[in-house]
Amino acid sequence: MYDHILVPIAFDEQTDEKTTRALEIARALSAPQAKITLLHVMEAVPGYVINYLPTEFSQEAHKAIESELTKLAETVPNGQALLISGHSGRSILDWADAHKPDLIVIASHRPGMQDLLLGSTATQVVRHAQCAVHVLR
Ligand code: ADP
């Protein structure tokens, strides 16, 4: 049983099933009163793409993701939603180094990438995290 579980959440079209399963696992592995942090890392949009997007795009995307994340966090006891900017793997690891969760629950890869044993973010987290990592297949 774990006291502080970090669940990194990627918002893709088909992540719902994996996200639901990751949260179920987090719930099952949590000690009474455990904290569950749902973290999404907003990756920077390349400069050449930004030129083609409406100016309010980033703000609107930020608001929409924050609201989705908050809704998801309400589905788990002691759930906390957190949205940060950066590179997914690096930022998850930095956050974990600073806040010391005792477990990270992460999917092995995004849907549609079944040929890969581990996706790029999952690889980085499994390799470098200082705490236990539960990988969801
Ligand atoms: P792929 O390389 O196949 O896209 P990833 O390793 O990036 O796969 O994704 C596996 C898992 O990593 C996701 O289900 C999610 O838990 C986590 N993840 C990926 N991107 C992000 C992100 N931007 N913010 C938070 N978690 C992420």
Backbone and ligand atoms as CSV (ligand in chain L), in Angstrom:
chain,resi,resn,atom,element,x,y,z
A,1,MET,N,N,0.838,-1.209,0.000
A,1,MET,CA,C,0.000,0.000,0.000
A,1,MET,C,C,0.869,1.254,0.000
A,2,TYR,N,N,0.438,2.251,-0.732
A,2,TYR,CA,C,1.264,3.450,-0.919
A,2,TYR,C,C,0.540,4.695,-0.377
A,3,ASP,N,N,1.344,5.661,0.046
A,3,ASP,CA,C,0.770,6.866,0.672
A,3,ASP,C,C,0.596,8.036,-0.288
A,4,HIS,N,N,1.437,8.073,-1.321
A,4,HIS,CA,C,1.295,9.151,-2.299
A,4,HIS,C,C,1.578,8.582,-3.688
A,5,ILE,N,N,0.539,8.530,-4.490
A,5,ILE,CA,C,0.650,7.901,-5.813
A,5,ILE,C,C,0.528,8.973,-6.894
A,6,LEU,N,N,1.479,8.941,-7.812
A,6,LEU,CA,C,1.459,9.874,-8.948
A,6,LEU,C,C,0.946,9.141,-10.189
A,7,VAL,N,N,-0.089,9.697,-10.808
A,7,VAL,CA,C,-0.614,9.110,-12.050
A,7,VAL,C,C,-0.468,10.150,-13.167
A,8,PRO,N,N,0.555,10.004,-14.028
A,8,PRO,CA,C,0.693,10.939,-15.147
A,8,PRO,C,C,-0.416,10.655,-16.165
A,9,ILE,N,N,-1.071,11.709,-16.610
A,9,ILE,CA,C,-2.211,11.547,-17.524
A,9,ILE,C,C,-1.884,12.209,-18.857
A,10,ALA,N,N,-1.980,11.421,-19.954
A,10,ALA,CA,C,-1.798,12.003,-21.302
A,10,ALA,C,C,-3.186,12.181,-21.892
A,11,PHE,N,N,-3.504,13.329,-22.394
A,11,PHE,CA,C,-4.817,13.526,-23.001
A,11,PHE,C,C,-4.743,13.269,-24.494
A,12,ASP,N,N,-5.090,12.040,-24.905
A,12,ASP,CA,C,-5.173,11.702,-26.319
A,12,ASP,C,C,-6.608,11.292,-26.600
A,13,GLU,N,N,-6.895,11.080,-27.882
A,13,GLU,CA,C,-8.291,10.730,-28.200
A,13,GLU,C,C,-8.722,9.442,-27.498
A,14,GLN,N,N,-7.796,8.481,-27.402
A,14,GLN,CA,C,-8.244,7.175,-26.922
A,14,GLN,C,C,-7.703,6.810,-25.539
A,15,THR,N,N,-7.284,7.786,-24.791
A,15,THR,CA,C,-6.655,7.425,-23.512
A,15,THR,C,C,-7.662,7.056,-22.431
A,16,ASP,N,N,-8.945,7.302,-22.684
A,16,ASP,CA,C,-9.915,7.134,-21.605
A,16,ASP,C,C,-9.841,5.799,-20.877
A,17,GLU,N,N,-9.774,4.715,-21.659
A,17,GLU,CA,C,-9.789,3.379,-21.041
A,17,GLU,C,C,-8.542,3.185,-20.176
A,18,LYS,N,N,-7.394,3.582,-20.715
A,18,LYS,CA,C,-6.130,3.431,-19.965
A,18,LYS,C,C,-6.138,4.315,-18.721
A,19,THR,N,N,-6.645,5.506,-18.864
A,19,THR,CA,C,-6.697,6.431,-17.730
A,19,THR,C,C,-7.575,5.852,-16.630
A,20,THR,N,N,-8.730,5.331,-17.031
A,20,THR,CA,C,-9.637,4.748,-16.044
A,20,THR,C,C,-8.949,3.597,-15.324
A,21,ARG,N,N,-8.252,2.752,-16.094
A,21,ARG,CA,C,-7.574,1.605,-15.463
A,21,ARG,C,C,-6.444,2.065,-14.547
A,22,ALA,N,N,-5.702,3.070,-14.980
A,22,ALA,CA,C,-4.597,3.574,-14.148
A,22,ALA,C,C,-5.154,4.106,-12.819
A,23,LEU,N,N,-6.274,4.799,-12.889
A,23,LEU,CA,C,-6.853,5.344,-11.652
A,23,LEU,C,C,-7.409,4.242,-10.757
A,24,GLU,N,N,-7.947,3.186,-11.388
A,24,GLU,CA,C,-8.429,2.039,-10.593
A,24,GLU,C,C,-7.264,1.387,-9.846
A,25,ILE,N,N,-6.143,1.239,-10.548
A,25,ILE,CA,C,-4.963,0.626,-9.924
A,25,ILE,C,C,-4.462,1.514,-8.784
A,26,ALA,N,N,-4.408,2.809,-9.040
A,26,ALA,CA,C,-3.953,3.738,-7.995
A,26,ALA,C,C,-4.842,3.612,-6.761
A,27,ARG,N,N,-6.136,3.541,-7.003
A,27,ARG,CA,C,-7.085,3.433,-5.889
A,27,ARG,C,C,-6.850,2.120,-5.124
A,28,ALA,N,N,-6.668,1.028,-5.882
A,28,ALA,CA,C,-6.491,-0.285,-5.246
A,28,ALA,C,C,-5.192,-0.369,-4.443
A,29,LEU,N,N,-4.179,0.365,-4.874
A,29,LEU,CA,C,-2.876,0.265,-4.205
A,29,LEU,C,C,-2.667,1.346,-3.144
A,30,SER,N,N,-3.682,2.167,-2.922
A,30,SER,CA,C,-3.459,3.270,-1.982
A,30,SER,C,C,-3.819,2.876,-0.545
A,31,ALA,N,N,-2.975,3.354,0.366
A,31,ALA,CA,C,-3.240,3.157,1.788
A,31,ALA,C,C,-4.407,4.076,2.178
A,32,PRO,N,N,-5.058,3.797,3.337
A,32,PRO,CA,C,-6.107,4.721,3.771
A,32,PRO,C,C,-5.505,6.131,3.907
A,33,GLN,N,N,-6.219,7.134,3.492
A,33,GLN,CA,C,-5.771,8.550,3.517
A,33,GLN,C,C,-4.673,8.871,2.504
A,34,ALA,N,N,-4.374,7.956,1.599
A,34,ALA,CA,C,-3.316,8.230,0.608
A,34,ALA,C,C,-3.733,9.381,-0.303
A,35,LYS,N,N,-2.724,10.077,-0.820
A,35,LYS,CA,C,-2.970,11.164,-1.764
A,35,LYS,C,C,-2.704,10.623,-3.176
A,36,ILE,N,N,-3.559,10.980,-4.128
A,36,ILE,CA,C,-3.339,10.559,-5.521
A,36,ILE,C,C,-3.229,11.828,-6.373
A,37,THR,N,N,-2.060,12.021,-6.997
A,37,THR,CA,C,-1.865,13.215,-7.823
A,37,THR,C,C,-1.973,12.852,-9.295
A,38,LEU,N,N,-2.875,13.538,-10.002
A,38,LEU,CA,C,-3.020,13.349,-11.443
A,38,LEU,C,C,-2.271,14.491,-12.113
A,39,LEU,N,N,-1.234,14.161,-12.859
A,39,LEU,CA,C,-0.367,15.194,-13.432
A,39,LEU,C,C,-0.386,15.135,-14.953
A,40,HIS,N,N,-0.689,16.268,-15.567
A,40,HIS,CA,C,-0.532,16.347,-17.024
A,40,HIS,C,C,0.540,17.374,-17.350
A,41,VAL,N,N,1.423,17.005,-18.271
A,41,VAL,CA,C,2.460,17.933,-18.709
A,41,VAL,C,C,2.064,18.472,-20.085
A,42,MET,N,N,1.869,19.766,-20.166
A,42,MET,CA,C,1.554,20.397,-21.461
A,42,MET,C,C,2.859,20.647,-22.189
A,43,GLU,N,N,3.009,19.991,-23.314
A,43,GLU,CA,C,4.252,20.142,-24.077
A,43,GLU,C,C,4.150,21.392,-24.952
A,44,ALA,N,N,5.304,22.037,-25.182
A,44,ALA,CA,C,5.315,23.264,-25.976
A,44,ALA,C,C,4.939,22.949,-27.429
A,45,VAL,N,N,4.117,23.821,-28.003
A,45,VAL,CA,C,3.775,23.683,-29.424
A,45,VAL,C,C,4.921,24.312,-30.218
A,46,PRO,N,N,5.446,23.615,-31.257
A,46,PRO,CA,C,6.559,24.190,-32.012
A,46,PRO,C,C,6.212,25.569,-32.586
A,47,GLY,N,N,7.207,26.428,-32.618
A,47,GLY,CA,C,7.011,27.799,-33.085
A,47,GLY,C,C,6.366,27.884,-34.457
A,48,TYR,N,N,6.767,26.993,-35.382
A,48,TYR,CA,C,6.217,27.079,-36.735
A,48,TYR,C,C,4.740,26.701,-36.773
A,49,VAL,N,N,4.252,25.972,-35.754
A,49,VAL,CA,C,2.832,25.623,-35.699
A,49,VAL,C,C,2.052,26.769,-35.057
A,50,ILE,N,N,2.648,27.370,-34.023
A,50,ILE,CA,C,1.978,28.450,-33.285
A,50,ILE,C,C,1.515,29.560,-34.220
A,51,ASN,N,N,2.322,29.822,-35.255
A,51,ASN,CA,C,1.971,30.891,-36.193
A,51,ASN,C,C,0.628,30.659,-36.879
A,52,TYR,N,N,0.189,29.398,-36.923
A,52,TYR,CA,C,-1.068,29.080,-37.610
A,52,TYR,C,C,-2.233,28.907,-36.639
A,53,LEU,N,N,-1.986,29.132,-35.359
A,53,LEU,CA,C,-3.045,28.926,-34.369
A,53,LEU,C,C,-3.592,30.264,-33.883
A,54,PRO,N,N,-4.890,30.284,-33.519
A,54,PRO,CA,C,-5.436,31.527,-32.966
A,54,PRO,C,C,-4.687,31.895,-31.678
A,55,THR,N,N,-4.555,33.184,-31.382
A,55,THR,CA,C,-3.745,33.629,-30.238
A,55,THR,C,C,-4.236,33.051,-28.909
A,56,GLU,N,N,-5.565,32.844,-28.818
A,56,GLU,CA,C,-6.105,32.361,-27.539
A,56,GLU,C,C,-5.978,30.841,-27.396
A,57,PHE,N,N,-5.367,30.174,-28.387
A,57,PHE,CA,C,-5.317,28.711,-28.373
A,57,PHE,C,C,-4.734,28.148,-27.072
A,58,SER,N,N,-3.553,28.637,-26.665
A,58,SER,CA,C,-2.881,28.072,-25.488
A,58,SER,C,C,-3.734,28.211,-24.238
A,59,GLN,N,N,-4.293,29.419,-24.070
A,59,GLN,CA,C,-5.124,29.669,-22.880
A,59,GLN,C,C,-6.345,28.756,-22.854
A,60,GLU,N,N,-6.990,28.630,-24.036
A,60,GLU,CA,C,-8.191,27.795,-24.117
A,60,GLU,C,C,-7.847,26.331,-23.845
A,61,ALA,N,N,-6.738,25.858,-24.419
A,61,ALA,CA,C,-6.325,24.471,-24.232
A,61,ALA,C,C,-6.019,24.231,-22.749
A,62,HIS,N,N,-5.322,25.179,-22.134
A,62,HIS,CA,C,-4.974,25.089,-20.723
A,62,HIS,C,C,-6.236,24.948,-19.873
A,63,LYS,N,N,-7.225,25.814,-20.165
A,63,LYS,CA,C,-8.480,25.805,-19.395
A,63,LYS,C,C,-9.214,24.478,-19.564
A,64,ALA,N,N,-9.280,23.991,-20.823
A,64,ALA,CA,C,-10.023,22.757,-21.105
A,64,ALA,C,C,-9.366,21.567,-20.404
A,65,ILE,N,N,-8.046,21.491,-20.462
A,65,ILE,CA,C,-7.345,20.359,-19.849
A,65,ILE,C,C,-7.460,20.422,-18.336
A,66,GLU,N,N,-7.343,21.629,-17.792
A,66,GLU,CA,C,-7.467,21.795,-16.345
A,66,GLU,C,C,-8.832,21.314,-15.858
A,67,SER,N,N,-9.858,21.642,-16.624
A,67,SER,CA,C,-11.203,21.255,-16.221
A,67,SER,C,C,-11.377,19.728,-16.315
A,68,GLU,N,N,-10.859,19.105,-17.394
A,68,GLU,CA,C,-10.929,17.642,-17.530
A,68,GLU,C,C,-10.185,16.942,-16.394
A,69,LEU,N,N,-9.007,17.484,-16.096
A,69,LEU,CA,C,-8.158,16.878,-15.066
A,69,LEU,C,C,-8.832,16.972,-13.690
A,70,THR,N,N,-9.446,18.117,-13.426
A,70,THR,CA,C,-10.143,18.313,-12.147
A,70,THR,C,C,-11.293,17.316,-12.017
A,71,LYS,N,N,-12.024,17.126,-13.143
A,71,LYS,CA,C,-13.144,16.164,-13.112
A,71,LYS,C,C,-12.629,14.761,-12.807
A,72,LEU,N,N,-11.521,14.404,-13.455
A,72,LEU,CA,C,-10.943,13.067,-13.231
A,72,LEU,C,C,-10.485,12.906,-11.782
A,73,ALA,N,N,-9.866,13.964,-11.251
A,73,ALA,CA,C,-9.338,13.896,-9.878
A,73,ALA,C,C,-10.473,13.698,-8.870
A,74,GLU,N,N,-11.663,14.181,-9.230
A,74,GLU,CA,C,-12.802,14.023,-8.318
A,74,GLU,C,C,-13.294,12.579,-8.257
A,75,THR,N,N,-12.820,11.737,-9.191
A,75,THR,CA,C,-13.284,10.346,-9.208
A,75,THR,C,C,-12.462,9.452,-8.266
A,76,VAL,N,N,-11.379,10.004,-7.694
A,76,VAL,CA,C,-10.582,9.192,-6.754
A,76,VAL,C,C,-10.509,9.887,-5.392
A,77,PRO,N,N,-10.460,9.093,-4.320
A,77,PRO,CA,C,-10.378,9.714,-3.010
A,77,PRO,C,C,-9.075,10.485,-2.855
A,78,ASN,N,N,-9.131,11.682,-2.293
A,78,ASN,CA,C,-7.949,12.523,-2.105
A,78,ASN,C,C,-7.211,12.813,-3.394
A,79,GLY,N,N,-7.947,12.891,-4.501
A,79,GLY,CA,C,-7.330,13.155,-5.808
A,79,GLY,C,C,-6.996,14.627,-5.960
A,80,GLN,N,N,-5.857,14.884,-6.587
A,80,GLN,CA,C,-5.420,16.272,-6.773
A,80,GLN,C,C,-4.979,16.427,-8.225
A,81,ALA,N,N,-5.517,17.464,-8.912
A,81,ALA,CA,C,-5.185,17.673,-10.326
A,81,ALA,C,C,-4.059,18.686,-10.442
A,82,LEU,N,N,-3.124,18.405,-11.322
A,82,LEU,CA,C,-1.989,19.308,-11.468
A,82,LEU,C,C,-1.593,19.397,-12.936
A,83,LEU,N,N,-1.483,20.629,-13.420
A,83,LEU,CA,C,-1.131,20.853,-14.819
A,83,LEU,C,C,0.150,21.667,-14.852
A,84,ILE,N,N,1.182,21.118,-15.512
A,84,ILE,CA,C,2.436,21.864,-15.605
A,84,ILE,C,C,2.886,21.894,-17.066
A,85,SER,N,N,3.846,22.738,-17.371
A,85,SER,CA,C,4.358,22.804,-18.746
A,85,SER,C,C,5.756,22.237,-18.783
A,86,GLY,N,N,6.111,21.622,-19.887
A,86,GLY,CA,C,7.464,21.090,-20.024
A,86,GLY,C,C,7.508,19.910,-20.962
A,87,HIS,N,N,8.572,19.124,-20.831
A,87,HIS,CA,C,8.715,17.900,-21.613
A,87,HIS,C,C,8.171,16.766,-20.751
A,88,SER,N,N,7.326,15.891,-21.318
A,88,SER,CA,C,6.581,14.940,-20.481
A,88,SER,C,C,7.475,14.115,-19.544
A,89,GLY,N,N,8.420,13.356,-20.092
A,89,GLY,CA,C,9.229,12.463,-19.252
A,89,GLY,C,C,10.036,13.222,-18.218
A,90,ARG,N,N,10.748,14.249,-18.681
A,90,ARG,CA,C,11.621,15.029,-17.788
A,90,ARG,C,C,10.808,15.689,-16.669
A,91,SER,N,N,9.666,16.254,-17.040
A,91,SER,CA,C,8.879,16.999,-16.049
A,91,SER,C,C,8.238,16.061,-15.029
A,92,ILE,N,N,7.817,14.878,-15.463
A,92,ILE,CA,C,7.250,13.903,-14.516
A,92,ILE,C,C,8.336,13.525,-13.500
A,93,LEU,N,N,9.545,13.268,-14.005
A,93,LEU,CA,C,10.645,12.873,-13.112
A,93,LEU,C,C,11.038,14.012,-12.172
A,94,ASP,N,N,11.108,15.237,-12.694
A,94,ASP,CA,C,11.454,16.381,-11.840
A,94,ASP,C,C,10.414,16.559,-10.740
A,95,TRP,N,N,9.142,16.429,-11.138
A,95,TRP,CA,C,8.078,16.601,-10.149
A,95,TRP,C,C,8.190,15.514,-9.084
A,96,ALA,N,N,8.459,14.284,-9.514
A,96,ALA,CA,C,8.576,13.168,-8.571
A,96,ALA,C,C,9.784,13.371,-7.647
A,97,ASP,N,N,10.899,13.868,-8.182
A,97,ASP,CA,C,12.070,14.127,-7.336
A,97,ASP,C,C,11.737,15.149,-6.255
A,98,ALA,N,N,10.973,16.156,-6.625
A,98,ALA,CA,C,10.671,17.236,-5.679
A,98,ALA,C,C,9.601,16.835,-4.661
A,99,HIS,N,N,8.635,16.016,-5.071
A,99,HIS,CA,C,7.487,15.755,-4.183
A,99,HIS,C,C,7.446,14.340,-3.624
A,100,LYS,N,N,8.363,13.510,-4.061
A,100,LYS,CA,C,8.567,12.177,-3.492
A,100,LYS,C,C,7.316,11.298,-3.352
A,101,PRO,N,N,6.581,11.080,-4.444
A,101,PRO,CA,C,5.522,10.063,-4.359
A,101,PRO,C,C,6.199,8.717,-4.118
A,102,ASP,N,N,5.486,7.756,-3.503
A,102,ASP,CA,C,6.130,6.451,-3.311
A,102,ASP,C,C,5.745,5.455,-4.400
A,103,LEU,N,N,4.844,5.848,-5.313
A,103,LEU,CA,C,4.495,4.997,-6.464
A,103,LEU,C,C,4.076,5.877,-7.639
A,104,ILE,N,N,4.498,5.465,-8.843
A,104,ILE,CA,C,4.005,6.103,-10.071
A,104,ILE,C,C,3.261,5.022,-10.851
A,105,VAL,N,N,2.023,5.310,-11.274
A,105,VAL,CA,C,1.268,4.369,-12.115
A,105,VAL,C,C,1.222,4.967,-13.514
A,106,ILE,N,N,1.771,4.248,-14.493
A,106,ILE,CA,C,1.882,4.808,-15.852
A,106,ILE,C,C,1.550,3.736,-16.885
A,107,ALA,N,N,0.920,4.137,-17.985
A,107,ALA,CA,C,0.638,3.178,-19.072
A,107,ALA,C,C,1.921,2.936,-19.858
A,108,SER,N,N,2.053,1.733,-20.435
A,108,SER,CA,C,3.289,1.377,-21.140
A,108,SER,C,C,3.495,2.214,-22.404
A,109,HIS,N,N,2.425,2.554,-23.070
A,109,HIS,CA,C,2.513,3.379,-24.281
A,109,HIS,C,C,1.119,3.885,-24.599
A,110,ARG,N,N,1.088,4.782,-25.548
A,110,ARG,CA,C,-0.228,5.288,-25.926
A,110,ARG,C,C,-0.935,4.275,-26.815
A,111,PRO,N,N,-2.279,4.352,-26.891
A,111,PRO,CA,C,-3.011,3.411,-27.719
A,111,PRO,C,C,-2.519,3.476,-29.160
A,112,GLY,N,N,-2.508,2.339,-29.845
A,112,GLY,CA,C,-2.086,2.305,-31.243
A,112,GLY,C,C,-0.598,2.063,-31.397
A,113,MET,N,N,0.130,2.008,-30.288
A,113,MET,CA,C,1.585,1.801,-30.373
A,113,MET,C,C,1.938,0.443,-29.738
A,114,GLN,N,N,1.063,-0.558,-29.961
A,114,GLN,CA,C,1.216,-1.852,-29.282
A,114,GLN,C,C,2.536,-2.549,-29.602
A,115,ASP,N,N,3.147,-2.203,-30.744
A,115,ASP,CA,C,4.402,-2.865,-31.103
A,115,ASP,C,C,5.541,-2.445,-30.188
A,116,LEU,N,N,5.367,-1.309,-29.575
A,116,LEU,CA,C,6.426,-0.835,-28.680
A,116,LEU,C,C,6.246,-1.464,-27.310
A,117,LEU,N,N,7.355,-1.905,-26.736
A,117,LEU,CA,C,7.278,-2.462,-25.386
A,117,LEU,C,C,6.939,-1.335,-24.410
A,118,LEU,N,N,7.661,-0.235,-24.558
A,118,LEU,CA,C,7.427,0.931,-23.710
A,118,LEU,C,C,7.505,2.184,-24.573
A,119,GLY,N,N,6.580,3.095,-24.368
A,119,GLY,CA,C,6.628,4.362,-25.080
A,119,GLY,C,C,7.756,5.240,-24.546
A,120,SER,N,N,7.938,6.387,-25.158
A,120,SER,CA,C,9.083,7.224,-24.813
A,120,SER,C,C,8.994,7.786,-23.385
A,121,THR,N,N,7.823,8.228,-22.988
A,121,THR,CA,C,7.673,8.785,-21.634
A,121,THR,C,C,7.808,7.671,-20.600
A,122,ALA,N,N,7.117,6.555,-20.864
A,122,ALA,CA,C,7.161,5.429,-19.921
A,122,ALA,C,C,8.597,4.926,-19.760
A,123,THR,N,N,9.340,4.832,-20.856
A,123,THR,CA,C,10.734,4.367,-20.786
A,123,THR,C,C,11.538,5.244,-19.840
A,124,GLN,N,N,11.406,6.548,-20.023
A,124,GLN,CA,C,12.188,7.495,-19.219
A,124,GLN,C,C,11.816,7.380,-17.735
A,125,VAL,N,N,10.515,7.256,-17.477
A,125,VAL,CA,C,10.066,7.189,-16.081
A,125,VAL,C,C,10.524,5.885,-15.434
A,126,VAL,N,N,10.347,4.757,-16.142
A,126,VAL,CA,C,10.754,3.462,-15.591
A,126,VAL,C,C,12.254,3.458,-15.307
A,127,ARG,N,N,13.013,4.026,-16.231
A,127,ARG,CA,C,14.468,3.976,-16.094
A,127,ARG,C,C,14.989,4.871,-14.964
A,128,HIS,N,N,14.390,6.027,-14.780
A,128,HIS,CA,C,15.020,7.004,-13.882
A,128,HIS,C,C,14.266,7.319,-12.596
A,129,ALA,N,N,13.030,6.836,-12.450
A,129,ALA,CA,C,12.285,7.201,-11.229
A,129,ALA,C,C,12.967,6.613,-9.994
A,130,GLN,N,N,12.892,7.364,-8.895
A,130,GLN,CA,C,13.521,6.928,-7.630
A,130,GLN,C,C,12.567,6.080,-6.792
A,131,CYS,N,N,11.306,5.951,-7.248
A,131,CYS,CA,C,10.323,5.195,-6.454
A,131,CYS,C,C,9.799,4.022,-7.284
A,132,ALA,N,N,8.887,3.247,-6.701
A,132,ALA,CA,C,8.285,2.121,-7.423
A,132,ALA,C,C,7.473,2.654,-8.609
A,133,VAL,N,N,7.459,1.876,-9.702
A,133,VAL,CA,C,6.652,2.263,-10.877
A,133,VAL,C,C,5.799,1.059,-11.274
A,134,HIS,N,N,4.497,1.273,-11.360
A,134,HIS,CA,C,3.593,0.223,-11.832
A,134,HIS,C,C,3.273,0.541,-13.287
A,135,VAL,N,N,3.649,-0.383,-14.190
A,135,VAL,CA,C,3.420,-0.145,-15.616
A,135,VAL,C,C,2.182,-0.931,-16.069
A,136,LEU,N,N,1.283,-0.205,-16.687
A,136,LEU,CA,C,-0.013,-0.751,-17.106
A,136,LEU,C,C,0.069,-1.159,-18.570
A,137,ARG,N,N,-0.236,-2.427,-18.885
A,137,ARG,CA,C,-0.165,-2.860,-20.302
A,137,ARG,C,C,-1.529,-2.871,-20.962
L,1,ADP,P1,P,4.177,6.842,-26.606
L,1,ADP,O1,O,5.691,7.066,-26.686
L,1,ADP,O2,O,3.688,5.560,-27.218
L,1,ADP,O3,O,3.412,8.061,-27.032
L,1,ADP,P2,P,4.233,7.425,-23.799
L,1,ADP,O4,O,5.343,6.709,-23.119
L,1,ADP,O5,O,4.423,8.886,-24.158
L,1,ADP,O6,O,3.818,6.594,-25.073
L,1,ADP,O7,O,2.896,7.362,-22.925
L,1,ADP,C1,C,2.706,6.406,-21.926
L,1,ADP,C2,C,2.130,7.079,-20.710
L,1,ADP,O8,O,3.000,8.139,-20.312
L,1,ADP,C3,C,0.761,7.748,-20.862
L,1,ADP,O9,O,-0.328,6.849,-20.789
L,1,ADP,C4,C,0.789,8.676,-19.643
L,1,ADP,O10,O,0.587,7.946,-18.436
L,1,ADP,C5,C,2.241,9.157,-19.683
L,1,ADP,N1,N,2.337,10.426,-20.444
L,1,ADP,C6,C,2.679,10.582,-21.757
L,1,ADP,N2,N,2.646,11.881,-22.100
L,1,ADP,C7,C,2.272,12.568,-20.987
L,1,ADP,C8,C,2.059,13.954,-20.668
L,1,ADP,N3,N,2.207,14.916,-21.589
L,1,ADP,N4,N,1.705,14.281,-19.406
L,1,ADP,C9,C,1.550,13.326,-18.457
L,1,ADP,N5,N,1.732,12.020,-18.693
L,1,ADP,C10,C,2.085,11.640,-19.920
